[in-house]
Amino acid sequence: MTPDQIRAALRTGDHHAYPAADPAALSARDLGDLLPDAYTSASTGLRFLIEDEACTRPADFTPRACLRLFDALVADLDRRNWADLGLGLAALLRCTGPWPDGLAERADTLARFMNAKPENRDVHDQLAVAALAGPDRHRETAGRLVSGWGPIAERELDLMSRWPLLDRVRFAVLRGAAERRRAMVPPDTEEHLRSRPDYLDFLYAELREAERRLADVQSGRTPYKADAVFTSHEVEVLERALRAALANDEPWLPGYLSRVLPATAVAPTTAKTLPSQAFLYAVARAGQDHPTPELVTALRHVKTVVRHAGVPKQLDKMLKRIEAALAERTDVALRVPDPGPLRQRVGDHEAEITVTDTATLTWYRDGKPLRGVPAAVRADHKTDLKDLRDRVKRINTQLATLARALEGGYTAAPVHAYAHWRSTLLDHPLAGTVVGRLIWEVDGRAVLPALQDVPDAAPDAPVRLWHPIGHAPEEIRAWRDLITDRELRQPFKQAFREIYLLTPAEEETAVYSHRFAAHLVHYRRLYALLRARGWKSALLGPWDGGHEDEATRVLAAGEWRVAFRHTYAEPTGERELASTDRARFCRREGGAWREAPLREVPPVVFSEAMRDVDLFVAVTSIAADPDWTDQGPGRAYWERDGFGALTATAETRRAALERVLPRLRIADRCELTDRFLKVKGDLRTYKIHLGSANILMEPDDSYLCIVPGRSEPRVFLPFEDDRLSLILSKAALLAADTTITDPTILAQIRRGER
């Protein structure tokens, strides 16, 4: 259909035109011209098709289209008793010419209508439209909306009342735009507002005011009342201030956070409430968009001191998203603070913080190490002891944050100058313990600093984190052998990292992958894991709109996005299940996401994204549930996939077992096959699947259900993998099957014993 045909169908309410319309074929100007007609159209399918397209890419609005859209908003007031003011304001930001004459008249009609309503939603949209109408209408609207906002919020509104109209519209659109309408917001909008010296100075002044208020509460100058230091509108302003400071990576911010966050989270009395729980969460929300290592450390410290039982759990969820975002912010992600002196005199003893894989605290007397904390230190130096223990916790947090940032930054492919990498990472007393256990490409040569000498290179020589994709199998095997032989535990799975290459089936489907589709998974586990890995996902369930979702994650410093579709399945008993579907990729173009062919996705981006999807399926699939006994389609899936072909994750597990098995005491009883670890016991021979860890017993392949306790295998493992530990624990148990005393396990074994 041509744009004129779509316009005619929208105006006549033709419901049959929907299948023939292809909104992707519309130009940005066509899209802007059609939105006013779509807004009032009775053809809801076609209307939503046009509006959804405008949510995925920018539309351009001529002055005439802007005026027509405001006419549509006015015309629809009586029918909807509401108008989408944010849509009209966003169109003004994308106007291709001067704002049209007559705009103030339409804005005045909208503002008068809103002022006659008791609702206070979309406040900033209402204020911006009232400002378009004129100063008198704005004063009326502000008087109705702003009462009781608090001094900080009222000062912000007073400041904005002196801004040019364009900046006021920018502010309203940025504040009010829902996530689905982000494509309509020009990409430089937030940066433009932050660049206003008057606004940035104001925001930073209000952060200092917030610190003063909290200090007054902590000192007793202001009586303590739970969560009453700031109004909700003041918290919104302070969150904007924090976003600006974090985005600008202000040098004073780490010290500010270390002072303000404890004062925000701990009452000056013994109460378990907080001076401002809302402000604490505002800090964490700001950090999800503009994370820094110091913010992560400060929030993790708050978790150890806050008294409210529910706050640490909520902070944990937010910290996972912050750390995932930090990995993408490569300009600050690898910054590690100086730990200060690692050896300290405390009375007659010395304390030393030793940093290897983790930080540990050791006490000495006359140069000899002690087994625990000396009694004299416990009794006479409690403050020093607490400070030292806090430092150990902070160091371990910093080490974990750095490791996550390095791993998460794979898709951004940062390149470091050799001199900077050497001085700030490898030779750093903390960072070096993480960086040294990873493989790096130094001026084109791969090296593992913890086991090899690092070659000298020119100061500006490139240094990159090594990734196995694109390297020869022999090279990868050599690194795996070296790491296993020297028993080096890497900070994350690197040498044994899974690789996902484009398959012929994916080349045929072109824009999506079905590699991990059609799996049945425990939905709540999947949802929790998606959020923990930094994916955005809506909660599914038996309610309207809760049937399906595309979980998304942004990669490669914001240039690529992966989407993983999944649908809610009918619950089985008390179990909530979901079915997995396709994965697809989008590239950012002009501030919007556009679907891209899989062959155009950079190999590391594709591999890392598919690694996540594989992890989701492997961990949450019912095929890995040893207790699954339900019949029906779920049972058929469990039997097929619980013992099926290995995924890339399971293949990596098999590669590790090849190196680990010869070190085991039960090595002579074990044999690796293509999919199983075969264990010869005295009663039966068992086959443990390397993907699911499910067990079959020879000779009839009957199923053996074992749900062991959390026992760690007493053997070096080159990477942390709960499923690998479980397989080895089961192997150790079954190799000595005559010593098993659990009656439920014995009954299963002896049922087929010959």
Secondary structure as UniProt FT lines:
FT   HELIX           3..12
FT   HELIX           15..20
FT   HELIX           23..25
FT   HELIX           28..39
FT   HELIX           44..56
FT   HELIX           63..75
FT   HELIX           77..80
FT   HELIX           85..93
FT   TURN            101..102
FT   HELIX           103..115
FT   HELIX           123..133
FT   HELIX           135..145
FT   TURN            147..148
FT   HELIX           151..160
FT   TURN            161..162
FT   HELIX           165..176
FT   HELIX           179..184
FT   TURN            187..188
FT   HELIX           189..194
FT   HELIX           197..219
FT   TURN            226..227
FT   HELIX           232..247
FT   TURN            248..249
FT   TURN            251..252
FT   HELIX           253..265
FT   HELIX           277..289
FT   HELIX           293..305
FT   TURN            309..310
FT   HELIX           311..328
FT   TURN            330..334
FT   STRAND          343..346
FT   TURN            347..348
FT   STRAND          349..355
FT   STRAND          359..365
FT   TURN            366..367
FT   STRAND          368..369
FT   HELIX           375..380
FT   HELIX           382..408
FT   HELIX           409..412
FT   STRAND          416..417
FT   HELIX           418..421
FT   HELIX           422..426
FT   TURN            429..430
FT   HELIX           431..435
FT   TURN            436..437
FT   STRAND          440..442
FT   TURN            443..444
FT   STRAND          445..447
FT   TURN            449..451
FT   TURN            459..460
FT   STRAND          462..465
FT   TURN            469..470
FT   HELIX           473..485
FT   TURN            486..487
FT   TURN            495..496
FT   HELIX           504..509
FT   STRAND          512..513
FT   TURN            515..516
FT   STRAND          520..522
FT   HELIX           523..532
FT   TURN            533..534
FT   TURN            544..545
FT   STRAND          548..555
FT   HELIX           556..558
FT   STRAND          560..568
FT   TURN            573..574
FT   STRAND          577..589
FT   TURN            590..591
FT   STRAND          592..595
FT   HELIX           598..600
FT   HELIX           603..620
FT   HELIX           622..624
FT   TURN            626..627
FT   HELIX           633..641
FT   TURN            642..643
FT   HELIX           648..660
FT   HELIX           661..663
FT   TURN            665..666
FT   HELIX           667..669
FT   STRAND          670..672
FT   STRAND          676..680
FT   STRAND          685..689
FT   TURN            690..692
FT   STRAND          695..697
FT   TURN            698..701
FT   STRAND          702..704
FT   HELIX           722..735
FT   HELIX           737..739
FT   HELIX           743..751
//
